[in-house]
Amino acid sequence: MGVFQNKKFRSSADANTMAARYRSGLARHPFLLFGLPFIATMVAGSFFLTPATAIRYEKHDRKVRRMSKEEELGIGKGGRRVDMKEEYYRLAAKDLDDWEQKRVKRLPGEHDGKL
């Protein structure tokens, strides 16, 4: 019995196309025609995507920033200047032993937590 050849049949019309030349060149120099363009694409992509990533993080930093203590205390409608000594003496002047525990009024139909 005869042995079949391992080569695929290529017509003479297909032999002169760009794809055929690339295919035959790829068989001889695989890294040069496939590996090097792939690596170059990955490196170029990282250089092109770096500014886009930087813009993303800069936008996040503008939205979320560190606040000073004065800004924290000034948040809200009735933001007044707070002095720790003044708060201490104001609290000390109150009678802290005379207080009564009161339950928060619940909305109708809301579970009140009583057993």
C-alpha positions in Angstrom: 0.0 0.0 0.0 1.1 3.5 -0.7 1.9 6.1 1.9 0.1 9.4 1.8 2.1 12.6 1.9 1.9 14.9 4.9 1.8 18.1 2.8 -1.6 19.8 2.0 -2.3 20.6 -1.6 -1.9 24.3 -2.5 -2.8 25.4 -5.9 -0.5 27.7 -7.9 -3.0 30.6 -7.5 -2.7 30.4 -3.7 1.1 30.3 -3.7 1.5 34.0 -4.6 -0.9 35.5 -2.0 0.2 37.4 1.0 -1.3 34.8 3.4 0.7 32.0 1.7 3.9 33.9 2.0 3.2 34.7 5.6 2.4 31.0 6.3 5.6 29.8 4.8 7.6 32.4 6.5 6.0 31.6 9.8 7.1 28.0 9.5 10.7 29.2 9.1 10.8 32.1 11.6 7.9 31.7 14.2 9.2 34.2 16.8 10.0 36.9 14.3 6.6 36.8 12.6 4.4 35.9 15.5 6.1 36.3 18.9 7.7 39.6 18.3 4.6 41.4 17.1 2.6 39.9 19.9 5.1 41.1 22.6 5.3 44.6 20.9 1.5 44.8 21.0 1.4 44.0 24.7 4.1 46.6 25.5 2.6 49.3 23.4 -0.8 48.6 24.9 0.5 49.1 28.4 2.0 52.4 27.4 -1.2 53.6 25.8 -3.4 52.4 28.7 -1.3 54.0 31.5 -2.7 57.5 31.0 -6.3 56.2 30.9 -5.7 54.4 34.2 -4.1 57.5 35.7 -7.2 59.6 34.7 -9.4 57.0 36.5 -7.5 57.3 39.8 -7.2 61.1 39.6 -11.0 61.3 39.2 -11.4 59.1 42.3 -8.9 61.2 44.2 -10.8 64.4 43.4 -14.0 62.8 44.7 -12.6 61.3 47.8 -10.1 63.5 49.7 -8.8 63.9 53.2 -10.6 66.5 55.3 -9.2 68.6 58.1 -10.8 68.5 61.6 -12.3 72.0 61.0 -14.0 70.7 57.8 -15.3 67.6 59.6 -16.8 69.6 62.4 -18.2 72.2 60.0 -20.3 69.6 58.1 -24.0 69.9 58.7 -26.4 72.8 59.0 -25.5 74.0 62.5 -21.8 73.6 62.3 -20.3 75.6 65.1 -16.7 75.8 66.2 -15.9 73.2 68.9 -13.4 73.7 71.6 -12.6 70.6 73.7 -12.2 72.6 77.0 -15.5 74.3 76.4 -17.2 71.0 75.8 -15.7 69.5 78.9 -16.9 72.3 81.2 -20.3 72.4 79.5 -20.8 68.7 80.1 -19.5 68.9 83.7 -22.0 71.7 84.4 -24.9 69.3 83.5 -26.4 67.0 86.1 -25.4 63.6 84.7 -27.0 61.6 87.5 -30.5 62.8 86.9 -31.6 61.2 83.6 -34.4 59.0 82.4 -34.3 56.3 79.7 -36.9 56.8 77.1 -37.9 54.5 74.2 -37.8 55.8 70.7 -41.3 56.1 69.2 -41.8 53.5 66.5 -43.7 53.8 63.2 -47.1 52.1 63.0 -46.6 48.4 62.2 -42.9 48.4 63.0 -41.6 45.8 65.5 -40.7 47.6 68.8 -38.4 44.9 70.1 -40.4 44.1 73.2 -40.9 40.4 74.2 
